[in-house]
């Protein structure tokens, strides 16, 4: 996963909650000490426009998230 291309990328939740399945990355928060490390991202649900803070390590879990809108 290219960290530089995360901003505005589209993602699908494998197990949607509240009918929120499709998301867009609206913010990427880099580590202050090492800007090569992503601390967390902010996802915005397409259906509800609700924002969610997601730990980057959890976000990389392919059993929870897949790239693109499926």
Steps between C-alpha positions, in 0.01 A plus 500: 500500500656827387464754783524792258194378308279441805345849498162490317526126434184287511448199731236238577432360846484120503249498790295821465334656803195731480486428124827695460700296252684748278753749632743765379828585675467869586807543723830320555675578830875442490715440806662821627834331577516294180291630208549167321261340753123543475339518846136502393265595221160666492240320290177664388198279432352572158141425610488705822799736468604385850873514585690215668853495639667168416836374623724443197598150612131400521435665166761281327313187614357348179235312696347838593572730202549463125610770262238637261122493517378144459 
